[in-house]
Amino acid sequence: MTALTRRTLLRLGAGVAGACALDPLWRLGIATAAPGGEQPSPSSATGMPTRMSGSFVSAARGGIETNWIIARPPGHAGPLRPVIALHGRDMDAAGVMDMGIEAGLAQLARAGYPPFAVVAVDGGNTWWHRRVTGEDSGAMVLNELLPMLPTKGLDVSRVGFIGWSMGGYGALLLGGALGAKRTAAICAVAPALYSDYGEALAAGAFDGPADWFAYSVYGTPALSEIPLRIDCGASDQYFKATKQFVASLHKPPAGVSFEGGHDVAAWKEKLPRQLAWLAT
């Protein structure tokens, strides 16, 4: 299927001059997150927990019990806007929080950054879009998770997205679908992008060429209007496709970093800068 490429379909530019400059390499020094199963103490200032968790039965996912976790910075009583955190393949909401989200929010609060919450949710391995089985983890996020969040003290009038690998692709897909009026920013970390369906076939990311075309993020108009941060290392398997995606945008991303590998250790190292970028 080499003739059916997103590069051919969109006639992408050959370079990304100026878009690949590294962001400032300042550090916030995030500590390790609380061990699994342990709930951090409620905020001493407000009594609101810095971590909430629960589940709901997702109709969009075919009746699957779907876990969610909300992390908040300490010391904030009012409604917060959320960043929706989408996990990679073979991960879940708990794995997202294990990367240091809660400690990161606390560090930002101490540094005086604007507060926000991070919401992680289980999405399975269906690549955050509708599959031939009928399961649709993307619809679960947009039509079930988001409407629930106001009952948890969150303001969903505008939301952000962050995702890793499969979730990085999902963050671009769902943020673009929600549109520039509702999506404040998107941080895609090592996004699992495929500019050729033949490459996507082996990963099981799509159900066929038409599915790949329908759920591609290349050429999505809203993604040229929403502030983007793209992190994808030069040694990453998705590096080439990610550069092609950056080149396809009408407006360069606000932040781009092509460094690091496709692994959780590299993602943890970048997390302080990514959360700070989302805060601003």
C-alpha positions as CSV (number, residue, x, y, z in Angstrom):
1,M,0.0,0.0,0.0
2,T,2.9,2.3,-0.4
3,A,1.1,4.3,-3.1
4,L,-1.6,5.3,-0.5
5,T,0.4,7.6,1.7
6,R,-0.7,10.6,3.7
7,R,2.3,12.5,2.2
8,T,0.9,11.9,-1.3
9,L,-2.6,12.8,-0.3
10,L,-1.7,16.0,1.4
11,R,1.5,16.9,-0.5
12,L,3.3,17.7,2.7
13,G,6.2,20.1,2.7
14,A,9.7,18.7,2.9
15,G,10.9,20.5,5.9
16,V,10.0,21.9,9.3
17,A,12.4,24.9,9.4
18,G,12.1,26.7,12.6
19,A,9.6,24.3,14.1
20,C,12.1,21.8,15.5
21,A,13.9,24.2,17.9
22,L,14.3,22.8,21.4
23,D,12.2,24.3,24.1
24,P,14.1,25.8,27.2
25,L,15.6,23.0,29.2
26,W,14.6,24.2,32.6
27,R,13.6,21.7,35.2
28,L,10.9,21.6,38.0
29,G,12.3,18.4,39.6
30,I,9.1,16.3,39.9
31,A,9.3,13.6,42.6
32,T,7.9,10.1,42.4
33,A,4.2,9.8,42.6
34,A,2.4,8.2,45.6
35,P,2.5,4.4,45.5
36,G,-0.5,2.7,43.9
37,G,-3.5,2.4,46.2
38,E,-2.4,5.1,48.6
39,Q,-4.5,8.3,48.5
40,P,-2.7,11.6,49.2
41,S,-3.9,13.6,52.1
42,P,-6.7,16.2,51.4
43,S,-5.6,19.7,50.8
44,S,-5.0,21.3,54.2
45,A,-6.3,24.6,52.9
46,T,-9.6,23.4,51.4
47,G,-10.2,19.9,52.5
48,M,-10.6,18.8,48.9
49,P,-8.7,15.7,48.0
50,T,-5.7,16.0,45.7
51,R,-6.8,12.6,44.2
52,M,-10.2,11.2,43.4
53,S,-11.0,8.0,41.6
54,G,-14.0,6.0,40.5
55,S,-15.6,4.2,37.6
56,F,-18.6,4.2,35.3
57,V,-20.1,1.7,32.9
58,S,-19.3,3.0,29.4
59,A,-22.0,2.5,26.8
60,A,-19.6,3.8,24.2
61,R,-17.1,1.0,25.1
62,G,-19.8,-1.7,25.0
63,G,-20.7,-1.8,28.7
64,I,-17.1,-2.0,30.0
65,E,-16.4,-0.8,33.5
66,T,-14.2,2.2,33.0
67,N,-11.9,3.6,35.7
68,W,-11.1,7.3,36.0
69,I,-8.7,9.2,38.3
70,I,-8.6,13.0,38.9
71,A,-5.4,14.7,40.3
72,R,-5.6,18.2,41.7
73,P,-3.0,20.6,43.1
74,P,-3.2,21.2,46.8
75,G,-4.8,24.3,48.2
76,H,-7.5,25.1,45.6
77,A,-11.2,25.0,46.4
78,G,-12.9,26.4,43.3
79,P,-13.6,24.7,40.0
80,L,-10.5,23.9,38.0
81,R,-10.2,23.3,34.2
82,P,-9.0,19.8,33.4
83,V,-6.3,18.4,31.1
84,I,-7.5,15.0,29.8
85,A,-4.6,12.5,29.9
86,L,-4.7,9.6,27.4
87,H,-2.6,6.6,28.0
88,G,-0.6,4.6,25.5
89,R,-1.1,1.0,24.4
90,D,-1.2,-1.6,27.2
91,M,-1.4,1.2,29.8
92,D,-4.3,2.6,31.9
93,A,-5.3,5.5,34.0
94,A,-3.3,4.3,37.0
95,G,-0.2,4.0,34.8
96,V,-0.6,7.6,33.8
97,M,-0.7,8.8,37.4
98,D,2.3,6.6,38.2
99,M,4.4,8.8,35.9
100,G,4.3,11.6,38.6
101,I,1.2,13.6,37.8
102,E,0.2,14.4,41.3
103,A,3.6,15.4,42.5
104,G,4.0,17.5,39.4
105,L,0.9,19.4,40.1
106,A,2.0,20.1,43.6
107,Q,5.4,21.3,42.4
108,L,3.7,23.7,39.9
109,A,1.5,25.0,42.7
110,R,4.5,25.8,44.9
111,A,6.2,27.5,41.9
112,G,3.1,29.8,41.4
113,Y,1.8,28.3,38.1
114,P,-1.9,28.6,37.3
115,P,-3.7,25.6,38.8
116,F,-5.4,22.9,36.8
117,A,-6.5,19.3,37.2
118,V,-5.4,16.2,35.3
119,V,-8.0,13.5,34.5
120,A,-6.8,10.0,33.4
121,V,-9.3,7.4,32.1
122,D,-9.0,3.8,30.9
123,G,-9.4,3.5,27.2
124,G,-8.3,0.0,26.3
125,N,-6.2,-0.6,23.2
126,T,-8.6,0.7,20.6
127,W,-6.6,3.8,19.6
128,W,-9.2,6.3,20.9
129,H,-11.6,6.0,18.0
130,R,-14.5,3.8,16.9
131,R,-13.6,0.3,15.9
132,V,-15.3,-2.3,13.8
133,T,-16.4,-4.0,17.1
134,G,-18.4,-0.9,18.0
135,E,-16.2,0.0,20.9
136,D,-15.4,3.8,20.8
137,S,-13.1,5.0,23.5
138,G,-13.0,8.5,21.9
139,A,-16.8,8.9,22.2
140,M,-16.4,7.7,25.8
141,V,-14.1,10.6,26.5
142,L,-16.1,13.3,24.7
143,N,-19.7,12.1,25.4
144,E,-19.4,10.3,28.8
145,L,-16.3,11.4,30.7
146,L,-16.4,15.1,30.0
147,P,-20.1,15.5,30.9
148,M,-19.4,13.8,34.2
149,L,-16.6,16.0,35.2
150,P,-18.6,19.1,36.3
151,T,-20.1,16.9,39.1
152,K,-16.5,16.5,40.3
153,G,-15.9,20.2,40.5
154,L,-14.3,20.7,37.2
155,D,-15.0,23.3,34.5
156,V,-15.1,21.7,31.1
157,S,-16.0,24.8,29.1
158,R,-12.4,24.5,27.8
159,V,-10.1,21.6,28.3
160,G,-6.6,20.5,27.5
161,F,-5.2,17.2,26.3
162,I,-2.0,15.3,26.9
163,G,-1.2,11.8,25.6
164,W,1.6,9.4,25.1
165,S,2.2,7.2,22.0
166,M,-1.3,5.8,21.2
167,G,-2.6,8.5,23.6
168,G,-0.6,11.2,21.9
169,Y,-2.4,10.4,18.7
170,G,-5.6,10.3,20.6
171,A,-5.0,13.7,22.2
172,L,-4.6,15.2,18.7
173,L,-7.6,13.3,17.4
174,L,-10.0,14.2,20.2
175,G,-8.7,17.7,20.7
176,G,-9.1,18.4,17.0
177,A,-12.6,16.9,17.1
178,L,-13.6,19.1,20.0
179,G,-12.3,22.1,18.2
180,A,-10.4,25.3,19.0
181,K,-13.3,26.8,21.0
182,R,-13.3,24.0,23.5
183,T,-9.7,22.8,23.4
184,A,-7.2,25.1,25.1
185,A,-4.0,23.2,24.3
186,I,-2.7,19.8,23.3
187,C,0.5,18.1,24.3
188,A,1.3,15.1,22.1
189,V,4.2,13.0,23.4
190,A,5.8,10.5,21.0
191,P,2.4,10.4,19.1
192,A,1.8,7.1,17.3
193,L,1.2,8.6,13.9
194,Y,1.2,6.7,10.6
195,S,1.6,8.5,7.3
196,D,1.3,5.2,5.4
197,Y,-1.5,2.7,6.1
198,G,0.9,-0.2,5.5
199,E,2.8,0.8,8.6
200,A,-0.4,1.2,10.7
201,L,-1.6,-2.3,9.7
202,A,1.0,-4.1,11.7
203,A,0.1,-2.1,14.8
204,G,-3.6,-2.9,14.6
205,A,-4.4,0.8,15.0
206,F,-7.1,0.9,12.3
207,D,-9.6,-1.5,10.7
208,G,-8.7,-0.8,7.1
209,P,-7.5,2.0,4.7
210,A,-10.9,3.8,5.0
211,D,-10.7,3.7,8.8
212,W,-7.1,5.0,8.7
213,F,-8.1,7.9,6.3
214,A,-11.2,8.8,8.4
215,Y,-9.4,9.0,11.6
216,S,-6.2,10.6,10.4
217,V,-5.1,13.8,12.2
218,Y,-3.1,15.0,9.2
219,G,-4.8,18.1,7.7
220,T,-7.2,18.6,10.6
221,P,-8.0,22.4,10.4
222,A,-8.5,22.9,14.1
223,L,-5.0,21.5,14.9
224,S,-3.5,24.6,13.2
225,E,-5.5,26.8,15.5
226,I,-5.0,25.0,18.9
227,P,-1.7,25.6,20.8
228,L,0.3,22.4,20.3
229,R,3.4,21.0,22.0
230,I,4.9,18.0,20.2
231,D,7.6,15.9,21.9
232,C,9.1,13.0,19.8
233,G,12.7,11.8,19.9
234,A,14.9,11.5,16.9
235,S,15.4,7.8,17.7
236,D,11.6,7.3,18.1
237,Q,9.9,4.9,15.7
238,Y,7.3,7.7,15.1
239,F,9.8,10.4,14.4
240,K,9.4,10.5,10.6
241,A,5.6,10.5,10.7
242,T,5.6,13.2,13.5
243,K,7.8,15.5,11.4
244,Q,5.5,15.0,8.5
245,F,2.6,15.9,10.7
246,V,4.3,19.1,11.9
247,A,5.0,20.0,8.3
248,S,1.3,19.6,7.5
249,L,0.2,22.2,9.9
250,H,-0.7,25.7,8.6
251,K,0.6,27.2,11.8
252,P,3.8,25.8,13.6
253,P,3.3,24.3,17.0
254,A,4.0,26.6,20.0
255,G,6.5,24.1,21.3
256,V,8.3,21.3,19.6
257,S,11.0,19.0,21.0
258,F,12.6,16.2,19.0
259,E,14.6,14.5,21.7
260,G,14.4,11.4,23.8
261,G,13.2,7.8,23.1
262,H,9.9,5.9,23.0
263,D,9.8,4.8,26.6
264,V,8.3,5.7,29.9
265,A,11.6,6.8,31.3
266,A,11.9,9.5,28.6
267,W,8.3,10.5,29.1
268,K,8.8,11.0,32.8
269,E,11.8,13.2,32.2
270,K,9.8,15.5,29.9
271,L,6.7,15.6,32.2
272,P,7.8,18.7,34.3
273,R,8.2,20.9,31.2
274,Q,5.0,19.6,29.7
275,L,2.8,20.2,32.7
276,A,4.3,23.7,33.0
277,W,3.6,24.4,29.4
278,L,0.0,23.2,29.8
279,A,-0.4,25.5,32.9
280,T,0.4,28.6,30.9
